[in-house]
Amino acid sequence: MTKQELHDFMTRHKLGVLSTQGPDRAPQSALMGMAVGADLEIVVNCSFIAAISGTSSGVAKR
């Protein structure tokens, strides 16, 4: 995949999943709004998700 193809793919999608590992090594994931720049800089926006999920943190409570 070329850099241009990756950029094109990422700009077609406004949401992404950010995954990390917690202190207890358990996986953690959150749905985030995202934007990508010409050099593949990724900007995430959790306030968008908070607005649609009704939570202050942007992570839906179970």
C-alpha positions as CSV (number, residue, x, y, z in Angstrom):
1,M,0.0,0.0,0.0
2,T,1.4,3.4,-0.9
3,K,1.3,6.4,1.3
4,Q,-1.3,8.0,-1.0
5,E,-3.5,4.8,-0.8
6,L,-3.3,4.8,3.0
7,H,-4.2,8.5,3.1
8,D,-7.2,8.0,0.7
9,F,-8.4,5.1,2.9
10,M,-8.1,7.1,6.1
11,T,-9.8,10.2,4.8
12,R,-12.8,8.1,3.7
13,H,-13.4,7.1,7.4
14,K,-14.3,9.6,10.1
15,L,-14.2,7.2,13.0
16,G,-11.5,4.9,14.2
17,V,-10.7,2.7,17.2
18,L,-7.8,3.6,19.5
19,S,-6.6,0.6,21.4
20,T,-4.1,0.5,24.2
21,Q,-3.1,-1.8,27.1
22,G,-4.1,-0.8,30.6
23,P,-1.9,-1.0,33.7
24,D,-3.2,-4.5,34.3
25,R,-2.2,-5.4,30.7
26,A,-5.9,-5.8,29.8
27,P,-6.8,-4.4,26.4
28,Q,-8.7,-1.1,26.2
29,S,-10.4,0.3,23.1
30,A,-12.3,3.5,22.4
31,L,-14.2,4.7,19.3
32,M,-12.8,8.1,18.3
33,G,-13.5,10.7,15.7
34,M,-10.4,11.2,13.5
35,A,-8.9,13.3,10.8
36,V,-5.7,12.7,8.9
37,G,-3.3,15.2,7.4
38,A,-1.4,15.1,4.1
39,D,1.7,13.6,5.9
40,L,-0.5,11.0,7.7
41,E,-0.7,13.0,10.9
42,I,-3.6,11.6,12.8
43,V,-5.8,13.9,15.0
44,V,-8.3,12.2,17.3
45,N,-11.4,13.9,18.7
46,C,-13.2,12.2,21.7
47,S,-15.6,15.1,22.2
48,F,-17.5,14.1,19.1
49,I,-18.0,10.6,20.5
50,A,-19.0,12.0,23.9
51,A,-21.7,14.1,22.1
52,I,-23.3,11.1,20.4
53,S,-22.9,8.7,23.3
54,G,-24.1,11.0,26.0
55,T,-21.0,10.5,28.2
56,S,-18.5,13.0,29.4
57,S,-15.5,10.9,28.7
58,G,-16.5,9.7,25.3
59,V,-16.6,6.1,26.3
60,A,-20.0,4.5,26.6
61,K,-20.7,3.1,30.0
62,R,-22.0,-0.5,30.2
